[in-house]
């Protein structure tokens, strides 16, 4: 390396250091200014908890709720943070998480903001295990070729269950009261009002599901697991459309056999994904296909989750008629 090259690299290093220093100063100034103004900026890491926060913090003076990711993004399995996302995080006073592994894309970013308060709305929520198979380059005992290893994680789609979503709202209320005790009463009142609406639509969903001709169902994405459980439906097979691992021929055969044994079966699809493999129903004597809104994305209105569930009530009633 020549002396000229060393000078150029040194200049670049100094410039990068200056940029980082200025960024840190701006971020610190922004945080101080917001606190001096009495503003509390809540950043929701995913759409369902964003909608929950809009309800629990509704009308609370000085509180701003921001969605970190685009509202139409849907499930965040493959989401990658953008520079704009990092800027949003830098100005946050608290981060609201769905939890249960839904925000794994944030793991590295959160290390850069170690003092950022976080409210994990999945605390105490009963979770269902999900099985994911990962492929490795070498087999066991040093053999060449891919080897499969099963890793167990948890189904993060807890907001699709009205009962679990209810617990998420309660956790959010408790977290905001601890973070901002001056407005504890307002958070409590807002949460109570929202919980009553959740309970009402939950009752409608159960009633509609109870009128279906069968409780046997095949789910076509993990997002439907908790929803089916809450409604008293009985999954006889589960496929996962839209996942990287895909659906295997053996999965399809098993689902066809389950449909044949059940006789009558419901095919449950998440509206985010295509209605693939519907021919599985040909193995059953009777079948109904339902496309349901699992509220993973949508508009920015605070009633968005409720409206999605009301759409599902109508879909269930139509299937039962």
C-alpha positions in Angstrom: 0.0 0.0 0.0 1.4 3.4 -1.0 1.6 6.4 1.2 -1.1 8.0 -1.0 -3.4 5.0 -0.4 -2.9 5.1 3.3 -3.8 8.8 3.4 -7.0 8.1 1.4 -8.0 5.2 3.7 -7.3 7.4 6.8 -9.5 10.2 5.3 -12.3 7.7 4.7 -12.1 6.4 8.2 -12.2 9.9 9.7 -15.2 10.7 7.6 -17.1 7.5 8.6 -16.2 8.3 12.3 -17.6 11.8 11.9 -20.8 10.5 10.3 -21.3 8.0 13.2 -20.6 10.7 15.8 -23.1 13.2 14.2 -25.7 10.4 14.0 -25.3 9.6 17.6 -25.5 13.3 18.6 -28.7 13.8 16.5 -30.3 10.6 18.0 -29.4 11.7 21.5 -30.7 15.2 20.9 -33.9 13.8 19.4 -34.5 11.6 22.4 -33.9 14.4 24.9 -36.1 16.8 22.9 -38.9 14.3 22.9 -38.7 13.7 26.6 -38.5 17.4 27.3 -41.7 17.9 25.2 -43.3 15.2 27.3 -43.9 13.0 24.2 -43.9 9.2 24.4 -43.2 7.5 21.1 -44.3 3.8 21.0 -43.0 1.8 18.1 -44.9 -1.4 17.3 -42.8 -4.1 15.7 -45.7 -5.8 13.9 -49.1 -5.0 12.6 -51.3 -6.9 15.1 -49.7 -5.2 18.1 -49.8 -1.9 16.3 -53.6 -2.1 16.1 -53.7 -3.1 19.7 -51.6 -0.1 20.7 -53.8 2.2 18.7 -56.7 1.1 20.9 -55.0 1.0 24.3 -53.2 4.4 23.8 -56.2 6.0 22.0 -56.5 9.6 23.0 -53.8 9.5 25.7 -52.1 12.9 25.7 -48.6 13.1 24.3 -48.5 9.4 23.2 -47.6 8.6 19.6 -48.0 5.1 18.1 -45.9 4.2 15.1 -45.8 1.0 13.1 -42.3 -0.1 12.4 -43.1 -2.1 9.3 -45.5 -1.4 6.4 -49.1 -2.2 7.5 -49.6 -4.3 4.4 -46.5 -6.4 4.9 -48.4 -9.4 6.3 -46.5 -12.1 8.1 -42.9 -11.1 8.7 -41.1 -14.5 8.2 -38.6 -13.1 5.7 -38.7 -9.4 6.6 -35.4 -7.4 6.6 -35.0 -4.1 8.3 -34.5 -1.0 6.1 -32.5 2.2 7.0 -35.9 3.9 7.6 -36.7 1.2 10.1 -33.5 1.9 12.0 -34.2 5.6 12.1 -37.7 4.9 13.5 -36.1 2.7 16.2 -33.6 5.4 17.1 -36.4 7.7 18.0 -38.5 5.2 20.0 -39.2 5.3 23.7 -40.6 1.8 23.8 -40.8 -1.1 21.5 -44.0 -3.2 21.4 -43.5 -6.8 20.4 -45.8 -9.6 19.4 -43.2 -11.9 20.8 -43.1 -15.7 20.4 -40.4 -15.3 17.8 -42.4 -13.1 15.4 -39.7 -10.4 15.4 -36.6 -12.4 14.9 -35.6 -9.9 12.3 -35.0 -7.4 15.1 -32.4 -9.4 17.1 -29.4 -7.6 15.7 -31.0 -4.2 15.7 -32.0 -4.4 19.3 -28.4 -4.9 20.4 -27.8 -1.4 19.0 -30.4 0.1 21.4 -29.8 -1.8 24.6 -31.6 0.8 26.7 -34.8 0.8 24.6 -37.7 -0.5 26.7 -39.7 -3.4 25.3 -43.1 -4.7 26.0 -43.5 -8.4 25.0 -47.2 -9.0 24.6 -46.7 -12.8 24.4 -45.8 -13.2 28.1 -47.9 -15.8 29.7 -49.7 -16.7 26.4 -49.9 -20.5 25.8 -48.0 -21.4 22.7 -48.1 -24.3 20.3 -44.9 -25.8 19.0 -44.1 -25.5 15.3 -41.7 -28.0 13.6 -39.2 -26.7 11.1 -36.7 -28.8 9.2 -33.4 -27.3 8.3 -31.0 -28.9 5.8 -27.2 -29.1 6.4 -24.4 -29.7 3.9 -23.1 -32.9 5.5 -24.9 -36.0 6.8 -24.2 -37.8 10.1 -21.0 -39.7 10.7 -19.1 -37.5 8.2 -21.1 -38.6 5.2 -21.4 -36.2 2.3 -24.8 -34.9 1.2 -27.6 -32.9 2.8 -28.9 -34.0 6.2 -32.1 -32.9 7.8 -32.3 -31.6 11.4 -35.5 -30.8 13.0 -35.6 -27.6 15.1 -38.6 -26.9 17.3 -39.9 -23.3 17.7 -43.2 -21.8 18.6 -46.1 -20.7 16.4 -46.0 -16.9 16.7 -49.5 -16.2 15.2 -51.1 -15.7 18.6 -53.1 -12.6 17.6 -55.3 -14.9 15.4 -56.7 -16.4 18.5 -59.3 -14.0 20.2 -58.5 -15.6 23.5 -54.8 -15.1 23.2 -55.1 -11.7 21.6 -57.1 -10.7 24.7 -54.1 -11.6 26.8 -51.8 -9.6 24.5 -54.0 -6.5 25.0 -53.8 -7.0 28.8 -50.0 -7.4 28.7 -49.8 -4.2 26.6 -52.0 -2.3 29.1 -49.8 -3.5 32.0 -46.6 -2.6 30.2 -47.8 0.9 29.3 -49.0 1.5 32.8 -45.6 0.7 34.1 -43.9 2.8 31.5 -46.2 5.8 31.8 -47.9 5.6 35.3 -49.3 9.2 34.9 -51.8 7.8 32.3 -52.4 4.4 33.9 -56.2 5.1 34.3 -56.5 6.0 30.6 -54.7 2.9 29.5 -57.0 0.8 31.7 -60.2 2.3 30.4 -59.1 2.0 26.8 -58.1 -1.6 27.3 -61.4 -2.5 29.0 -63.4 -1.0 26.2 -61.3 -2.9 23.6 -61.5 -6.2 25.5 -65.2 -6.0 25.6 -65.3 -5.7 21.8 -62.9 -8.6 21.4 -65.1 -10.7 23.7 -68.2 -9.8 21.6 -66.7 -10.8 18.3 -65.2 -14.0 19.9 -68.7 -15.0 20.9 -70.0 -14.4 17.4 -67.1 -16.5 15.9 -67.9 -19.4 18.3 -71.6 -19.3 17.5 -70.9 -19.3 13.8 -68.4 -22.1 14.0 -70.9 -24.2 16.0 -73.3 -24.1 13.1 -70.8 -25.7 10.6 -71.6 -29.2 9.4 -68.4 -30.6 10.7 -65.6 -29.7 13.1 -62.9 -31.6 11.1 -60.6 -29.2 9.2 -57.4 -29.0 7.3 -55.4 -25.8 7.9 -53.2 -24.5 5.1 -51.0 -22.2 7.1 -49.7 -22.0 10.7 -51.7 -18.8 11.1 -54.9 -20.8 11.3 -53.8 -23.1 14.1 -54.8 -20.9 17.1 -57.9 -19.6 15.3 -59.2 -23.2 14.7 -58.5 -24.1 18.3 -60.4 -21.2 19.7 -63.4 -22.1 17.6 -63.5 -25.7 18.6 -62.5 -27.0 15.2 -60.5 -30.2 14.9 -57.5 -30.1 12.5 -57.1 -33.6 10.9 -54.2 -32.3 8.8 -52.0 -29.2 8.6 -50.1 -27.9 5.6 -48.2 -24.7 5.4 -48.5 -22.8 2.1 -46.1 -19.9 1.5 -43.3 -21.3 3.7 -39.7 -21.8 2.4 -39.8 -25.6 3.1 -42.9 -26.0 0.9 -45.4 -28.8 0.9 -44.2 -32.3 0.3 -45.9 -35.1 -1.6 -46.1 -37.1 1.6 -47.8 -34.2 3.3 -50.5 -34.1 0.6 -51.0 -37.8 0.7 -51.5 -37.7 4.5 -54.0 -34.8 4.1 -55.9 -36.7 1.5 -56.1 -39.8 3.8 -57.2 -37.6 6.7 -59.9 -36.0 4.5 -61.2 -39.5 3.5 -61.3 -40.7 7.1 -63.2 -37.5 8.2 -65.8 -37.8 5.5 -66.8 -34.2 5.8 -64.0 -31.6 6.1 -63.4 -27.8 6.1 -60.4 -26.4 4.1 -59.2 -23.3 6.0 -57.1 -20.9 4.0 -55.4 -17.6 5.1 -56.3 -14.9 2.7 -52.6 -13.9 2.4 -51.9 -17.1 0.5 -53.2 -18.8 -2.6 -55.8 -21.6 -2.4 -53.4 -24.3 -3.4 -54.0 -28.1 -3.1 -57.8 -27.7 -2.8 -58.1 -31.0 -4.7 -57.4 -32.7 -1.4 -61.1 -32.2 -0.7 -61.9 -34.7 -3.5 -61.0 -37.4 -1.0 -63.8 -36.4 1.3 -67.5 -37.1 0.8 -68.2 -33.4 1.6 -66.1 -30.4 1.9 -66.3 -26.6 2.4 -63.5 -24.1 1.5 -63.2 -21.0 3.7 -60.8 -18.2 3.1 -60.2 -16.3 6.3 -58.6 -13.0 7.2 -56.0 -13.6 9.9 -55.3 -9.8 10.4 -51.6 -10.0 9.7 -51.8 -6.8 7.7 -54.3 -4.2 6.6 -55.4 -0.6 7.2 -54.3 1.8 9.9 -57.7 2.1 11.5 -57.9 1.0 15.2 -60.9 -1.3 14.4 -58.9 -3.3 11.8 -58.5 -6.5 13.8 -62.2 -6.4 14.8 -63.3 -5.9 11.2 -61.1 -8.8 10.1 -62.8 -11.1 12.6 -66.2 -9.8 11.6 -65.4 -10.8 8.1 -64.6 -14.3 9.4 -67.9 -14.4 11.2 -69.6 -13.7 7.9 -67.5 -16.4 6.1 -68.4 -19.0 8.7 -72.1 -18.1 8.6 -72.1 -18.4 4.8 -70.4 -21.8 5.0 -73.0 -23.0 7.5 -76.0 -21.9 5.5 
